[in-house]
Amino acid sequence: MTDPHWQNARDGLCDITSALGSLCATLCKIAHNINLLASSDVGEVSESYTHGRGASSAMAHKRNQRASEFAEALARLGRQRSEQMGELTLHQHERSGGVWIGEWLLIPEVFLLTSGALFWIHNMFAGLEFHKTRMSERVRLFEFSNSQDVSNNHA
């Protein structure tokens, strides 16, 4: 049995883009969770303030979490693009020019989106501020709410 010809053996490229897609899925989840924890109603974390970055056009006092938003967007797109590689593994005979052209567009894009997501995740973590007082308040509120639920169920 002979090894498949390099022109139609696409598993390695698919493995690489799939791994990048998995990394992007993880980065997306992390960035999304940080953005949720930084929301006004939770307020347990925030990204460090940089003048002019994340300013709200509607509410002057509000700061939008830009690094986590950009990280989430790029990671989400990187994951989605990586999934398209499966379609491009279907080469006919020795090679398929149309599939190759698709790879030439897709593979660099997956790498660039992953690189961008990593850049923004790094920036997000480098400037992440934890608000321990707010965290403690929310834990107490949660504990109080649970104790009320328990006492109401026994009444």
CORZI-V331875 format. One record per helix or strand of 3 or more residues. SS is the DSSP state (a for helix, b for strand). FROM is the first residue (numbers start at 0). TO is the last residue. If there is no record, write none. Layout:
BEGIN
SS;FROM;TO  SS;FROM;TO
END
This chain:
BEGIN
a;10;36  b;44;46  a;65;88  a;96;125  b;127;129  a;131;153
END
